[in-house]
């Protein structure tokens, strides 16, 4: 249990600022791998310049080459994050990083690398979202209803649609709108979801939707 807890609470760029505020972390340890020695030196200088009175940036290991299992184990044992610049990790190193809960990040532009570490230290790092597809439908007819707006009468032909999900409108395979479902109805009743094989009315803030448009439904998960 102690080993699992240790893995679950390792430092990441996402939780770094909270750990600084709570006094748990005064040092950001980094295992750095890059394509060439020149890149290592430039990145090391830039990262070291980010050190403040509250937190020091400490590159505990740096070398040219891909991220290896040894790099991940060092980061895990030292509670460090692992950064790769213009290199990637081997499959086994990637799997080990997931198992050990080691924050493994890759960059190809030095400015982006330094900016993301700085934003993490300042508590301004933007969250990362992953998209999960829910279903698809075809717009059969459109209506305009006062106080509701545009409603797309649609046939769900794959998966399902849920009220509040994100919706992407495609016309000739070109995305023309990406927003959220405002309302979802079957006949005259509000419903929570509609599955494949059924028709529904999808309320949108987007006005320019046409018969024959295809719509995709998805949710975004913060990761």
C-alpha positions in Angstrom: 0.0 0.0 0.0 2.8 2.4 0.8 4.5 1.7 -2.5 1.2 2.3 -4.4 0.6 5.5 -2.4 4.1 6.7 -3.3 3.4 6.1 -7.0 0.1 7.9 -6.8 1.5 11.1 -5.3 4.6 11.6 -7.4 5.2 15.2 -8.6 3.9 16.2 -12.0 3.7 19.5 -13.8 0.0 19.4 -13.2 0.2 19.1 -9.4 3.5 21.0 -8.9 2.0 24.4 -8.0 -0.3 22.8 -5.4 2.6 21.0 -3.8 4.6 24.3 -3.7 1.7 26.1 -2.0 1.3 23.3 0.5 5.1 23.3 1.3 5.5 19.8 0.1 7.9 20.7 -2.7 10.8 23.1 -2.7 12.7 21.5 -5.6 11.6 20.4 -9.1 13.8 17.5 -10.1 14.1 16.8 -13.8 15.6 13.9 -15.8 16.4 15.5 -19.2 17.1 13.7 -22.4 17.7 15.4 -25.8 18.8 14.7 -29.3 22.3 16.4 -29.0 24.6 17.9 -26.4 24.0 21.4 -27.7 20.2 21.1 -26.9 21.0 19.8 -23.5 23.1 22.8 -22.6 20.6 25.3 -23.9 17.7 23.7 -22.1 19.7 23.3 -18.9 20.6 27.0 -18.8 17.0 28.0 -19.5 15.5 25.8 -16.9 18.1 26.7 -14.2 17.1 30.4 -14.8 13.5 29.6 -13.7 14.6 28.8 -10.1 13.1 31.1 -7.5 13.2 31.5 -3.7 10.1 29.2 -3.4 11.4 26.4 -5.7 14.7 25.4 -7.3 14.9 23.6 -10.6 17.4 20.7 -10.3 18.3 18.7 -13.3 19.5 15.4 -11.6 20.5 13.7 -14.9 20.9 14.7 -18.5 22.1 12.9 -21.5 21.7 12.6 -25.3 19.5 9.8 -26.6 16.0 8.4 -26.2 14.2 8.1 -22.8 15.1 4.6 -21.4 13.7 2.4 -18.6 16.7 3.5 -16.5 15.7 7.2 -16.9 12.2 6.4 -15.7 13.4 4.4 -12.7 15.7 7.2 -11.7 12.8 9.7 -12.0 10.5 7.4 -10.0 13.1 6.9 -7.2 13.9 10.6 -7.0 10.3 12.0 -7.4 11.4 13.7 -10.6 9.7 14.4 -13.9 11.2 13.2 -17.2 11.5 15.5 -20.2 12.5 14.4 -23.7 13.5 17.0 -26.3 13.4 15.9 -30.0 13.5 12.3 -28.7 10.9 9.8 -27.6 10.7 6.9 -25.1 11.1 3.3 -25.9 7.9 1.2 -25.6 9.0 -0.4 -22.4 10.0 3.0 -20.9 6.6 4.4 -21.8 4.9 1.4 -20.1 7.1 1.7 -17.0 6.4 5.4 -16.7 2.6 4.7 -16.7 3.1 2.0 -14.1 5.3 4.1 -11.9 3.1 7.3 -12.3 6.1 9.2 -13.7 5.3 12.4 -15.5 6.8 11.9 -19.0 6.7 14.9 -21.4 8.1 15.5 -24.9 8.8 18.7 -26.7 10.3 19.7 -30.0 10.6 23.5 -29.4 12.7 24.8 -26.5 10.5 27.8 -25.9 7.4 25.6 -25.4 9.3 23.3 -23.0 10.6 26.2 -20.8 7.2 28.0 -21.0 5.3 24.9 -19.8 7.6 24.3 -16.8 7.4 28.0 -15.9 3.6 28.0 -16.1 3.5 24.9 -13.9 5.6 26.6 -11.3 3.3 29.7 -11.4 0.1 27.6 -11.3 -0.9 28.6 -14.8 -0.5 25.4 -16.6 -3.5 24.7 -18.9 -5.2 21.3 -18.4 -4.9 18.7 -21.0 -8.2 17.2 -22.4 -8.8 13.9 -24.1 -11.8 13.5 -26.5 -14.1 10.4 -26.3 -16.5 9.8 -29.2 -20.1 9.1 -28.2 -22.0 8.8 -31.4 -23.1 10.3 -34.7 -26.3 11.5 -36.3 -27.7 13.0 -39.5 -29.7 16.2 -39.6 -33.1 15.5 -41.3 -34.8 18.9 -40.7 -34.2 22.1 -38.9 -36.6 24.3 -37.0 -36.4 27.7 -35.3 -38.3 27.8 -32.0 -38.7 31.1 -30.0 -36.9 31.1 -26.7 -35.0 27.9 -27.7 -33.3 28.8 -30.9 -32.4 26.4 -33.7 -33.4 22.8 -33.3 -31.9 20.1 -35.5 -34.3 17.2 -36.1 -31.9 14.3 -36.4 -31.6 10.6 -36.6 -29.0 9.0 -34.3 -27.3 6.3 -36.5 -24.4 5.4 -34.3 -23.8 5.3 -30.5 -25.8 7.8 -28.5 -26.3 11.5 -27.7 -26.5 13.0 -24.3 -27.8 16.4 -23.2 -24.8 18.7 -22.4 -22.4 16.7 -24.6 -20.1 18.5 -27.1 -21.3 18.5 -30.7 -19.3 19.0 -33.9 -21.2 19.9 -37.1 -19.7 18.7 -40.4 -20.8 19.7 -43.9 -19.0 17.8 -46.7 -16.6 16.5 -44.0 -15.6 20.1 -43.1 -16.1 21.2 -39.5 -18.3 24.3 -39.5 -19.2 24.5 -35.8 -18.0 23.0 -32.5 -20.1 23.7 -29.4 -22.3 22.1 -26.8 -25.8 20.7 -27.0 -28.2 23.2 -25.4 -31.2 20.9 -25.2 -32.3 17.4 -26.2 -35.9 16.4 -26.9 -37.9 13.4 -28.1 -41.2 14.6 -29.5 -42.3 17.2 -26.9 -40.3 15.9 -23.9 -36.9 16.8 -22.6 -34.7 13.7 -22.4 -31.3 12.9 -21.0 -30.1 10.7 -23.9 -31.1 9.2 -27.2 -29.6 6.0 -28.6 -29.0 4.8 -32.2 -32.1 4.1 -34.2 -34.2 6.9 -32.8 -34.9 10.5 -33.9 -34.5 13.5 -31.6 -34.4 17.3 -31.6 -31.1 18.8 -30.8 -31.1 22.4 -29.5 -28.1 24.5 -30.6 -26.9 28.0 -30.2 -25.5 27.6 -33.8 -28.0 28.9 -36.3 -26.5 27.9 -39.7 -27.2 24.2 -39.6 -28.7 22.5 -42.7 -30.5 19.3 -43.7 -28.0 16.7 -44.6 -25.3 18.0 -42.2 -23.6 15.3 -40.1 -23.1 15.7 -36.4 -20.6 14.0 -34.0 -21.1 13.8 -30.3 -18.3 13.6 -27.8 -17.2 14.3 -24.3 -13.9 15.9 -23.1 -12.1 14.3 -20.2 -9.5 16.2 -18.2 -6.3 14.1 -18.0 
